[in-house]
Amino acid sequence: MVSGILGIVAGVLAVACGWLAWRAVGTRRELRGARSQVRSFGERTARAESELATAEERTAQLEASVAALTAERAGLLVERYELRQAHERGNTAFGRLESDLARARADHAAAVEALTQQRVRVSSAERATAEAAVRTSEYQALLGSVDGTSEASGVPGATWAILLATLARRWAGVVGALPEDRGVRSGTVAEQLAEALGREAERLREEVGVDVEMYTGGSVEPGDPVTFLLAATDVLGVLAAVCERVTIELGRGLVLTGEGWSGPTDELDLARRRAVASGVSADDLVVDDEDESVTVALRPRATATA
């Protein structure tokens, strides 16, 4: 019986030893696995530490880059502000230049227009001067071909009627007068002289384009109305050619004033001398440089009756 118990005990011990042996083998396996994991963990830790050091170095580099970029950004912001200021100044300057250019273009256009008008006016004045010279020659030839005994006696002769009719035809052709408005009015020499001068003023205003106004403050009856009217139209034509505005004042004499005058007075003085040479009393030229005006006064020598 004892041997049986010992056998059981021995069997139990054998089983226990077998289990312990199996357990020891498993434990050794687990230890080897744990050692392998520890080595793996060590390698991973070393790699992690290396990567951490690399990351820290990279972080330091990035921080340095961030500091440099921050400084550069601050500089760029300053530069952008300066560029904006420069852009605004450029826009302001460009606006001023555009305004100056617009004014310059307007001034240029006005100058071109004024030059064009001046050229047209000069061309018209040249034509008027040439026509005045032709008319003067015609009138002088007409005057020389007619006997002056009637004019010398104080009574206008046939030359006066011919001259008035010639001026009336020239006036009617330019202004387009109606048939009933044409012809020469009957009346005194003073009335006919005023009508002829008024028609000549209207003709020059339409043909030459100069502003001619006539003011009557009295009557003028020259002893030689033909010569007086020829001299008056001669001087009037020259004034219309060189002035912008002409006024005719008919009173105790005939005062012709040109405004907007510029240039020499040779041609006007020549017309005045022609009037004097024909027997008409003429004052010296009165030139006002400040007002840009020139005045010629013609005065009859004697009075005739119609």
C-alpha positions in Angstrom: 0.0 0.0 0.0 2.8 2.2 0.9 4.4 1.4 -2.4 1.2 2.4 -4.2 1.1 5.7 -2.5 4.7 6.3 -3.3 4.0 5.4 -6.9 1.2 7.9 -6.9 3.3 10.5 -5.3 6.1 9.7 -7.8 3.6 10.0 -10.7 2.4 13.3 -9.4 5.9 14.5 -8.9 6.7 13.4 -12.4 3.8 15.2 -13.8 4.7 18.3 -11.8 8.2 18.1 -13.0 7.1 17.7 -16.5 4.8 20.7 -16.2 7.5 22.7 -14.5 9.9 21.7 -17.3 7.3 22.7 -19.9 6.7 25.9 -18.0 10.5 26.6 -17.8 10.8 26.1 -21.6 7.8 28.5 -22.2 9.3 31.0 -19.8 12.7 30.8 -21.6 10.9 31.4 -24.9 9.1 34.3 -23.4 12.3 35.7 -22.0 14.0 35.3 -25.4 11.0 37.1 -27.0 11.1 39.8 -24.3 14.8 40.2 -24.9 14.2 40.5 -28.6 11.4 43.1 -27.9 13.8 44.9 -25.6 16.5 45.0 -28.3 13.9 46.2 -30.8 12.6 48.8 -28.4 16.2 49.9 -27.8 16.8 50.2 -31.5 13.5 52.0 -32.0 14.4 54.3 -29.0 17.8 55.0 -30.6 16.2 55.7 -33.9 13.6 57.9 -32.2 16.3 59.8 -30.3 18.2 60.2 -33.5 15.1 61.4 -35.3 14.3 63.7 -32.3 17.8 65.2 -32.5 17.3 65.6 -36.3 13.8 67.1 -35.7 15.2 69.5 -33.0 18.0 70.5 -35.4 15.4 71.0 -38.2 13.2 72.9 -35.7 16.1 75.2 -34.9 16.7 75.7 -38.6 13.0 76.4 -39.2 12.9 78.9 -36.3 15.9 80.6 -37.8 14.1 80.6 -41.2 10.9 81.9 -39.5 12.9 84.7 -37.8 14.6 85.6 -41.2 11.2 85.5 -43.0 9.6 87.6 -40.3 12.3 90.2 -40.7 12.0 90.0 -44.5 8.2 90.3 -44.2 8.6 93.4 -42.1 10.9 94.9 -44.7 8.5 93.9 -47.4 5.6 95.5 -45.5 7.6 98.7 -45.3 8.5 98.5 -49.0 4.9 97.8 -49.9 3.8 100.9 -47.9 6.4 103.0 -49.7 5.3 101.5 -53.0 1.7 102.4 -52.2 2.8 105.9 -51.3 4.8 106.2 -54.5 1.8 104.8 -56.5 -0.5 107.4 -55.0 2.0 110.1 -55.8 2.3 108.7 -59.3 -1.5 108.7 -59.7 -1.7 112.3 -58.4 1.1 113.3 -60.8 -0.6 111.4 -63.6 -3.8 113.2 -62.9 -2.1 116.6 -63.0 -0.4 115.6 -66.2 -3.7 114.6 -67.7 -5.2 117.9 -66.7 -2.2 119.8 -68.1 -2.4 117.8 -71.3 -6.1 118.5 -71.6 -5.5 122.2 -71.0 -2.6 122.1 -73.5 -4.8 120.4 -76.1 -7.5 122.9 -75.5 -5.0 125.8 -75.8 -3.6 124.2 -78.9 -7.0 123.8 -80.4 -7.9 127.4 -79.6 -4.6 128.5 -81.0 -5.2 126.5 -84.2 -8.7 127.9 -84.4 -7.5 131.5 -83.8 -4.7 131.0 -86.4 -7.2 129.6 -88.9 -9.5 132.6 -88.3 -6.6 135.0 -88.5 -5.6 133.4 -91.8 -9.1 133.7 -93.1 -9.3 137.2 -91.9 -5.9 138.1 -93.4 -7.0 136.5 -96.7 -10.3 138.5 -96.6 -8.4 141.6 -95.7 -6.0 141.1 -98.6 -8.9 140.7 -101.0 -10.6 143.7 -99.5 -7.4 145.8 -99.8 -6.9 144.7 -103.4 -10.6 145.5 -104.1 -10.2 148.8 -102.4 -7.1 149.6 -104.4 -9.0 148.7 -107.6 -12.0 150.8 -106.6 -9.8 153.7 -105.7 -8.1 153.5 -109.1 -11.5 153.3 -110.8 -12.9 156.2 -108.7 -9.8 158.3 -109.4 -10.0 157.6 -113.1 -13.7 158.4 -113.0 -13.1 161.6 -111.1 -10.3 162.6 -113.6 -12.6 162.0 -116.6 -15.4 164.3 -115.4 -15.3 168.1 -115.5 -15.1 169.4 -112.0 -16.7 172.8 -112.6 -19.9 171.9 -110.9 -18.2 170.6 -107.8 -16.0 173.7 -107.7 -19.1 175.8 -107.7 -20.3 174.0 -104.6 -23.0 171.9 -106.3 -22.4 168.1 -106.8 -22.3 167.2 -110.4 -22.8 163.9 -112.4 -19.7 162.3 -110.7 -21.4 162.4 -107.3 -24.5 160.5 -108.7 -22.3 158.0 -110.5 -20.2 157.3 -107.4 -23.3 156.9 -105.2 -24.8 154.5 -107.8 -21.6 152.5 -108.0 -21.4 152.1 -104.2 -25.1 151.2 -104.1 -24.6 148.4 -106.6 -21.6 147.0 -104.7 -23.6 147.1 -101.4 -26.6 145.4 -102.9 -24.6 142.7 -104.5 -22.9 141.7 -101.2 -25.9 142.0 -98.8 -28.5 140.7 -101.3 -30.7 143.8 -101.0 -34.2 143.6 -102.3 -35.0 145.6 -105.5 -37.2 148.0 -103.6 -34.3 148.7 -101.2 -31.7 149.5 -103.9 -31.0 152.8 -105.5 -29.8 156.1 -104.0 -32.0 158.2 -101.8 -32.9 161.7 -102.8 -32.0 164.5 -100.4 -29.1 166.6 -99.3 -25.5 165.8 -99.8 -25.2 165.1 -96.1 -28.0 162.5 -96.1 -26.6 160.8 -99.2 -23.1 160.8 -97.7 -24.4 159.2 -94.5 -26.4 156.6 -96.5 -23.3 155.7 -98.7 -21.0 155.4 -95.6 -23.6 153.2 -93.8 -23.9 150.9 -96.9 -20.1 150.7 -97.2 -20.0 149.7 -93.5 -22.6 147.0 -94.0 -20.8 145.7 -97.1 -17.5 145.4 -95.3 -19.2 143.7 -92.4 -20.7 141.1 -94.7 -17.8 140.7 -97.2 -14.7 141.1 -95.0 -16.2 139.8 -91.7 -15.0 142.8 -89.6 -17.4 144.4 -87.1 -18.2 147.9 -88.5 -20.5 150.2 -86.6 -21.6 153.7 -87.6 -22.8 156.5 -85.3 -24.3 159.8 -86.7 -24.1 162.8 -84.5 -24.4 165.6 -87.1 -24.4 166.3 -90.8 -21.3 166.7 -93.0 -21.6 168.5 -96.3 -18.2 168.8 -97.9 -17.6 171.2 -100.7 -16.2 168.2 -102.8 -18.3 165.3 -101.7 -17.0 163.0 -104.4 -13.4 163.3 -103.2 -14.4 163.2 -99.5 -16.4 160.0 -100.0 -13.6 158.4 -102.1 -11.0 159.3 -99.4 -13.4 158.0 -96.6 -14.0 154.7 -98.3 -10.3 154.3 -99.0 -9.3 154.8 -95.4 -12.3 152.7 -94.2 -11.2 149.8 -96.4 -7.6 149.9 -95.0 -8.9 150.0 -91.4 -11.2 147.0 -92.1 -8.2 145.1 -93.4 -6.0 145.5 -90.3 -8.5 145.9 -87.4 -11.0 143.7 -85.7 -13.6 146.4 -85.1 -14.2 149.7 -86.9 -16.4 152.6 -85.7 -17.5 155.4 -88.0 -18.5 158.7 -86.2 -20.1 161.2 -88.5 -20.6 164.6 -86.9 -18.7 167.8 -87.5 -16.3 165.6 -89.4 -15.6 162.0 -90.1 -13.7 160.0 -87.4 -12.7 156.5 -88.2 -11.4 154.3 -85.3 -10.0 150.8 -85.7 -9.8 148.6 -82.6 -7.8 145.4 -82.2 -5.2 146.9 -84.5 -1.7 145.4 -84.6 1.3 145.9 -86.9 2.7 148.8 -88.9 0.6 151.8 -89.9 2.3 152.4 -93.3 -0.6 151.5 -95.4 -3.0 153.5 -93.3 -0.8 156.5 -93.3 -0.5 156.2 -97.1 -4.3 156.3 -97.4 -4.4 159.4 -95.1 -1.8 161.1 -97.3 -3.8 160.2 -100.4 -6.8 161.9 -98.8 -4.7 165.0 -98.1 -3.3 165.0 -101.6 -6.8 164.9 -103.0 -7.8 168.0 -101.0 -9.4 166.5 -97.9 -8.2 167.7 -94.5 -7.0 164.8 -92.4 -5.5 164.8 -88.9 -2.4 162.8 -88.1 -2.9 159.2 -87.1 -3.6 158.7 -83.4 -2.2 155.3 -82.3 -3.0 153.9 -78.8 -0.7 151.0 -78.2 -2.3 150.2 -74.8 -5.9 149.9 -76.3 -4.5 148.6 -79.6 -6.5 151.2 -81.5 -5.8 153.7 -84.3 -7.9 156.8 -85.3 -8.1 158.9 -88.4 -10.1 162.0 -88.7 -11.2 163.5 -92.0 -12.6 167.0 -92.1 -14.3 168.7 -95.1 -12.7 172.0 -96.2 -15.9 173.7 -97.1 -19.7 173.2 -97.1 -21.8 172.7 -100.2 -25.5 172.8 -100.6 -27.5 170.2 -102.4 
